[in-house]
Amino acid sequence: MSKKSNTKRKLVGLVSEESGIRAYYTKKNTQNTPDKLSLRKYDPILKKHVVFTETKKNLGRNEVKEKKR
């Protein structure tokens, strides 16, 4: 049996703003929260709590691309 693909929940990665690694993955309801998530979580590299922001789920890469401005 396959999973339903028509759900409103999307899998997103959370990237540390200070170290730049993607350490957490979570699901969010895109209809209720259309903005990017920003959570304060533990960074295992820096060994302290920092702000993690939402990115797309890319399993092949752990770094974040710089935004075009």
Secondary structure as GFF3:
##gff-version 3
##sequence-region A 1 69
A	DSSP	beta_strand	9	16	.	.	.	ID=ss1
A	DSSP	beta_strand	22	29	.	.	.	ID=ss2
A	DSSP	beta_strand	38	43	.	.	.	ID=ss3
A	DSSP	beta_strand	48	55	.	.	.	ID=ss4
###
